[in-house]
């Protein structure tokens, strides 16, 4: 089988992966605290071409491309004021600790709610944990105050402190959740009540990236079609 078919096909597979990643980023362009991904491509390697007569090197031939890894951009984004007492943003590094069915996870999405028992939860329903690792029972949103150090007060009484941690080796576990190794609370990070961190996705840049990926995919597709037509002609002529 013609090696060019494999090379072009590997490029198409890589671009399909990239398009899925960009599409997910675009879908979360307005998700607070969302961190975009970047797909890094890598060559499978190169084949040294040699003259069959004397073994002299002729050149190299690439063996196609693949997605070697996906990197998440964890850079903090600008804070957007909402005025909602249950919205919080982390001004600086760090993550909020939450409890999920899969165990403890971490997020930058500060859209909080109160359940029927008055406990703080994320917009997706996960319990928000305090410094002590226990859920925070705030009672009511009326008169709720969240200080810069994360202390939560309801009716003037302290009911807990938001668990904010540093995170080593973060691994994305969904659109806004991360797993990793929690570390000490970042000293310079402040909690801002009535704010949300904006999404890390720049829609224009993401759209341009998707168009570039689509063009690359189409080029690989055209290469496969050209190789296929050449093989058909060779077979018809009895040369293959």
C-alpha positions in Angstrom: 0.0 0.0 0.0 1.2 3.5 -0.8 2.9 5.1 2.2 1.4 8.5 1.2 -2.0 7.2 2.1 -0.9 6.4 5.7 0.8 9.8 6.0 -2.3 11.7 4.8 -4.6 9.6 6.9 -2.6 10.2 10.0 -2.8 14.0 9.4 -6.6 13.7 9.0 -6.9 11.8 12.3 -4.8 14.5 14.1 -6.9 17.3 12.7 -10.1 15.6 13.7 -8.8 15.5 17.3 -7.8 19.1 17.1 -11.3 20.1 15.8 -13.0 18.3 18.7 -10.8 20.2 21.1 -11.5 23.6 19.5 -15.2 22.8 19.3 -15.3 22.1 23.0 -13.4 25.3 23.8 -15.9 27.3 21.7 -18.8 25.6 23.5 -17.3 26.9 26.8 -16.5 30.4 25.6 -18.9 31.8 28.2 -18.3 29.3 31.0 -16.8 31.0 34.1 -13.4 29.7 35.0 -13.1 27.5 32.0 -9.5 26.7 30.9 -8.9 26.1 27.2 -6.8 23.2 25.8 -4.1 23.2 23.2 -3.3 20.2 21.1 0.4 19.7 20.3 1.3 17.8 17.1 4.4 15.6 16.7 5.8 13.8 13.7 5.9 10.0 13.8 9.4 10.2 12.6 11.3 10.2 9.3 12.4 7.4 7.0 15.9 7.7 5.5 15.7 7.1 1.7 18.7 5.5 0.1 19.7 4.7 -3.5 19.1 1.0 -4.1 22.2 0.8 -6.3 24.9 2.1 -4.1 23.1 2.8 -0.8 23.8 6.6 -0.9 21.4 8.7 1.1 18.7 10.4 -1.1 16.8 12.3 1.6 14.1 11.7 4.2 10.4 11.0 4.1 8.1 11.9 6.9 5.9 9.2 8.4 2.9 11.4 9.3 1.7 13.4 12.2 -0.1 12.7 15.5 -1.4 14.6 18.5 1.4 14.0 21.1 -0.3 15.7 24.0 -3.0 18.2 25.1 -2.0 21.1 27.3 -4.4 23.1 29.4 -3.8 26.8 29.7 -4.3 27.5 33.4 -3.6 31.3 33.3 -5.9 33.3 35.5 -8.4 35.4 33.5 -10.0 38.8 34.0 -12.7 39.0 36.7 -16.2 40.1 35.7 -18.5 41.8 38.2 -22.0 40.2 38.6 -23.1 41.7 41.9 -24.6 38.3 42.9 -23.8 37.4 46.5 -23.2 33.7 45.6 -20.7 34.4 42.8 -17.1 34.2 43.8 -13.9 34.5 41.9 -10.3 33.8 42.8 -8.1 36.8 42.2 -4.8 34.9 41.7 -3.8 31.3 41.6 -5.6 28.4 43.3 -8.7 26.3 43.1 -11.9 25.8 45.1 -12.2 22.4 46.6 -15.4 20.5 45.9 -16.8 17.1 46.6 -17.9 14.9 43.7 -19.1 11.3 43.4 -15.6 10.5 42.1 -14.0 12.1 45.1 -12.5 15.5 45.8 -12.0 17.7 42.8 -11.0 21.4 42.2 -12.5 24.2 40.1 -12.2 27.9 39.2 -15.9 28.2 38.4 -17.3 30.2 41.3 -21.0 30.1 40.4 -22.4 28.9 43.7 -25.9 28.0 44.9 -27.5 26.9 48.1 -29.2 23.5 48.5 -32.3 22.8 50.6 -30.1 22.4 53.6 -28.4 25.7 53.1 -25.1 24.2 52.0 -22.9 25.8 49.3 -22.8 23.9 46.0 -21.4 24.6 42.6 -23.8 25.3 39.7 -23.3 21.6 38.7 -24.4 20.4 42.2 -21.1 19.6 43.9 -20.6 20.5 47.6 -18.2 23.3 48.2 -15.7 22.4 50.9 -14.2 24.5 53.6 -10.6 24.6 54.9 -11.6 21.8 57.2 -12.7 19.6 54.3 -16.3 19.7 55.3 -19.3 21.3 53.4 -20.1 24.9 54.3 -23.6 25.5 55.6 -24.4 29.1 54.8 -28.1 29.0 55.5 -29.4 31.8 53.3 -28.1 34.1 50.6 -29.6 37.0 52.4 -26.9 38.8 54.4 -24.3 36.4 53.1 -20.8 37.9 53.1 -17.6 36.3 51.8 -14.4 38.0 52.8 -11.2 38.3 50.7 -9.6 35.5 52.8 -12.6 33.2 52.0 -14.3 33.5 55.4 -18.1 33.0 54.9 -20.4 34.9 57.2 -24.2 34.5 57.4 -26.0 37.1 59.5 -22.7 38.4 60.8 -21.6 35.0 62.1 -18.7 33.1 60.6 -19.9 29.7 59.3 -16.8 28.5 57.5 -13.9 29.4 55.1 -13.8 28.5 51.5 -11.2 25.8 50.9 -8.7 27.3 48.4 -5.7 25.2 47.4 -2.8 25.3 45.1 -2.7 22.4 42.7 0.3 20.4 41.4 0.0 18.1 38.4 -3.5 19.3 37.5 -5.5 17.0 35.2 -8.7 18.1 33.6 -11.7 16.1 34.6 -14.5 17.7 32.6 -15.0 21.2 31.5 -14.3 23.0 34.8 -13.1 20.3 37.2 -9.5 19.2 37.8 -7.9 16.5 39.8 -4.3 16.8 41.1 -2.2 17.1 44.2 -3.5 19.8 46.5 -1.0 22.1 48.2 -1.1 25.1 50.6 -3.5 27.9 50.1 -1.8 30.5 47.8 -0.9 33.4 50.0 -1.5 36.1 47.4 -4.9 34.8 46.2 -8.0 36.8 47.3 -11.6 35.7 47.1 -13.9 38.3 45.4 -17.6 38.1 46.2 -19.9 39.3 43.4 -17.4 38.4 40.7 -16.8 35.5 38.3 -13.6 34.7 36.5 -14.1 34.9 32.7 -13.6 32.0 30.4 -10.1 31.5 29.0 -11.4 31.0 25.5 -11.0 33.8 22.9 -13.7 33.0 20.5 -12.1 34.7 17.5 -8.8 32.9 18.0 -10.6 29.6 18.5 -12.6 30.1 15.2 -9.4 30.9 13.3 -7.8 27.8 14.7 -10.8 25.7 13.6 -10.6 27.1 10.1 -6.9 26.4 9.9 -7.5 22.8 11.1 -10.3 22.4 8.5 -8.0 23.5 5.7 -5.3 21.1 6.8 -7.9 18.3 6.9 -9.1 19.1 3.4 -5.5 19.2 2.1 -4.9 15.7 3.5 -8.2 14.5 2.0 -7.2 15.9 -1.4 -3.9 14.1 -1.1 -5.6 10.8 -0.5 -7.9 11.3 -3.4 -4.9 12.2 -5.7 -3.0 9.1 -4.6 -6.1 6.9 -5.1 -6.6 8.2 -8.6 -2.9 7.6 -9.4 -3.2 4.0 -8.2 -6.3 3.4 -10.2 -4.6 4.6 -13.3 -1.5 2.4 -12.6 -3.8 -0.7 -12.1 -5.7 0.1 -15.3 -2.5 0.4 -17.2 -1.2 -2.9 -15.8 1.7 -1.2 -14.1 0.7 -2.2 -10.5 
